Amino acid sequence: MISRADLERLIHRQNGDLPVLSLFLDMSVDSNNKRNHGVFLNQKRAEFAELQNTTIGTGNGEEAGYGGLFERIHDWIANNYQEANRGVVIYAEVGGDWFEALQFPISVQNRMVVSDRPMVTPLAQVLTAYEHYGVILLDREHVRILSVYLGTLLDEVEFRGDPLPTASNVKAGGYSQMRFQRRKREEMKHFFKDFSEEVDRFVNRYQPTHLVLLGTEENVGRFREYLPEHVSSKIVYTGPAPVDAPASAVMERLEPLLRAEHERHDGEVLAQVRDRAAHDYLATAGMQATLTALQEGKVDTLVVTRDGEHQGVRCTQCGFVFVQAMKRCLYDGNETLEPVDVMEEMVRLAQQQGSEIQFTEPGELGDLRGAAALLRY
C-alpha cells in the first residue's frame, strides 16, 4: 500500500550524482487472464542494451549499470510482487544501491523514465483517484467502522454497547411494556453516545477524507444527532445495511457510489475553474499561466491531464521553469537551460505547497489549453 507520506518522501529526496530510473508497470490481467508487463520490460531492456552497444568506451559506467538493474527488477517481481495488486512502481539508482518498490491495487500506465530524481506524477494520480473513507455500520447495540483506501480494507474497529445496569428492585419480567420501551430508548441514547465517541476517536486516528454511515433510516438519523460537527460534516452518503454485513460485500456495494461522488466533485471543480477563468477571477487557464502561478505559490487547486507530458526547460541558475524552449531565462538572462517535463514540475510544486491536485481525462482541458488552476489570491 502507498500513502501521501511516500509521495512526500520521494519529492524531498535529495538528488545524487547517479541517474534515477522510475519504472511504472501495469500488472492488471487482460481478457486472457495474463499480465503483459513483461513485454514492456523486455522492450526497455533491449533499448538499453542497444544503447550500451553504441556507447562502449564512453567510460561513464551508466550503461553497464542497466543490465544488473533489470536483473534486480525481475528478481523483485518474481519474489516480492503480490498478485492481488494491479500496479507497481520501482525507483532505483543506475549503478547505485538505492532500490525501492511500491505496489498497490490500482493499475498504472507502463512507463519508464531516467532522470536526476524520482518521477512522482503517476504515483500522485493513483493517490488522488481514491479518497480515504471511513464506513460506519451500526444498529442500536453495535457499531463497526471500516477504514477503506484504494479499494482496500486497511483496518476494522468494532464496538458493542455496555448495557445499562438493571435496577435491583426489578425482578425478571417485572418491566411493563411502557417502562421497557422507555428503558430501551435510554439504552439506545447511552449506546449512541458511546458509539459517537468511538467514531470520533477513529476519525482522529485514521484521518479519513469522508465518512459513509449505514444502518436503518431511523438509527442513522438519530445517531447523527450525537456526532460532533467536525465528524458529521464528513458524511457524504447514508443508506441501509446490516451491521454484520461482510466487509467485502459492503465495499463492493459502495464502490460505484463512491466513484460517482468522486466524479461529481471533480465535475464541480472543473465547472468552477471554467467559470472563474471566463471572468478572469482567481483562476488560470493555459500551461504557462498555471505554471507561473504555481511558482508564485498562488495555487489552491491544480487541474491537469492524466498521463500528460510536455517538454519545457528550467533555468539552472534561478530554477524558474518555462513551458517553451528558449535561448535564455527571461528573469536572469542565464543561457544554460535544461529540459524538464512540465507536468511533473507542476505536480511536484502543487504537492509541496499543499495544493489539491485533480487529474482529468485527455481532451477535457482543451478549452483551458492543457492546464488550469483555482487560485488562493
LINWO-V459010 format. One record per backbone hydrogen bond with DSSP energy under -0.5 kcal/mol. NH is the residue of the N-H (numbers start at 1). CO is the residue of the C=O. If there is no record, write none. Layout:
BEGIN
nh = (NH & NH)
co = (CO & CO)
END
This chain:
BEGIN
nh = (6 & 7 & 8 & 9 & 10 & 11 & 12 & 13 & 20 & 21 & 22 & 23 & 23 & 24 & 24 & 25 & 27 & 27 & 28 & 30 & 33 & 36 & 39 & 40 & 41 & 42 & 43 & 44 & 45 & 46 & 47 & 48 & 49 & 50 & 51 & 52 & 53 & 54 & 55 & 55 & 58 & 65 & 65 & 66 & 66 & 67 & 68 & 69 & 70 & 71 & 72 & 73 & 74 & 75 & 76 & 77 & 78 & 79 & 80 & 81 & 81 & 83 & 85 & 86 & 87 & 88 & 89 & 90 & 91 & 92 & 93 & 94 & 95 & 96 & 100 & 102 & 104 & 108 & 111 & 113 & 115 & 115 & 124 & 125 & 126 & 127 & 128 & 129 & 130 & 133 & 133 & 134 & 135 & 135 & 136 & 136 & 137 & 137 & 138 & 139 & 143 & 144 & 145 & 146 & 147 & 148 & 148 & 149 & 152 & 154 & 154 & 155 & 157 & 159 & 161 & 163 & 170 & 171 & 174 & 180 & 181 & 182 & 183 & 184 & 185 & 186 & 187 & 188 & 189 & 190 & 191 & 192 & 193 & 194 & 195 & 196 & 197 & 198 & 199 & 200 & 201 & 202 & 203 & 204 & 205 & 206 & 207 & 209 & 210 & 211 & 212 & 213 & 214 & 214 & 215 & 220 & 221 & 222 & 223 & 224 & 225 & 225 & 226 & 227 & 227 & 231 & 232 & 233 & 234 & 235 & 236 & 237 & 239 & 245 & 250 & 251 & 252 & 253 & 254 & 255 & 256 & 257 & 258 & 259 & 260 & 261 & 262 & 263 & 264 & 265 & 266 & 267 & 268 & 269 & 270 & 271 & 272 & 273 & 274 & 275 & 276 & 277 & 278 & 279 & 280 & 281 & 284 & 286 & 286 & 287 & 290 & 291 & 292 & 293 & 294 & 295 & 296 & 297 & 298 & 300 & 301 & 302 & 303 & 304 & 305 & 306 & 308 & 312 & 313 & 314 & 315 & 316 & 319 & 322 & 329 & 333 & 337 & 338 & 340 & 342 & 342 & 345 & 346 & 347 & 348 & 349 & 350 & 351 & 352 & 353 & 354 & 355 & 356 & 358 & 360 & 364 & 366 & 368 & 369 & 370 & 371 & 372 & 373 & 374 & 375 & 376 & 377)
co = (3 & 3 & 4 & 5 & 6 & 7 & 8 & 10 & 115 & 92 & 113 & 21 & 90 & 22 & 111 & 88 & 25 & 86 & 86 & 34 & 30 & 28 & 36 & 36 & 37 & 38 & 39 & 40 & 41 & 42 & 43 & 44 & 45 & 46 & 47 & 48 & 49 & 50 & 51 & 52 & 55 & 61 & 62 & 62 & 63 & 63 & 64 & 65 & 66 & 67 & 68 & 69 & 70 & 71 & 72 & 73 & 74 & 75 & 76 & 76 & 77 & 81 & 82 & 104 & 104 & 25 & 102 & 23 & 100 & 21 & 98 & 19 & 93 & 93 & 91 & 89 & 87 & 86 & 24 & 22 & 20 & 113 & 120 & 121 & 122 & 123 & 124 & 125 & 126 & 131 & 148 & 210 & 133 & 146 & 134 & 212 & 135 & 144 & 214 & 142 & 159 & 137 & 157 & 135 & 155 & 133 & 146 & 152 & 149 & 147 & 152 & 147 & 145 & 143 & 141 & 161 & 167 & 169 & 171 & 176 & 177 & 178 & 179 & 180 & 181 & 182 & 183 & 184 & 185 & 186 & 187 & 188 & 189 & 190 & 191 & 192 & 193 & 194 & 195 & 196 & 197 & 198 & 199 & 200 & 201 & 202 & 203 & 132 & 132 & 234 & 134 & 237 & 136 & 212 & 239 & 216 & 217 & 218 & 219 & 220 & 221 & 222 & 223 & 223 & 224 & 228 & 228 & 229 & 231 & 232 & 211 & 211 & 213 & 242 & 246 & 247 & 248 & 249 & 250 & 251 & 252 & 253 & 254 & 255 & 256 & 257 & 258 & 259 & 260 & 261 & 262 & 263 & 264 & 265 & 266 & 267 & 268 & 269 & 270 & 271 & 272 & 273 & 274 & 275 & 277 & 276 & 373 & 368 & 371 & 369 & 286 & 287 & 288 & 289 & 290 & 291 & 292 & 294 & 293 & 374 & 374 & 356 & 372 & 358 & 370 & 360 & 305 & 340 & 322 & 338 & 320 & 336 & 315 & 313 & 334 & 329 & 335 & 314 & 312 & 310 & 340 & 341 & 342 & 343 & 344 & 345 & 346 & 347 & 348 & 349 & 351 & 350 & 300 & 302 & 304 & 361 & 363 & 365 & 366 & 365 & 368 & 303 & 284 & 301 & 282 & 298 & 298)
END
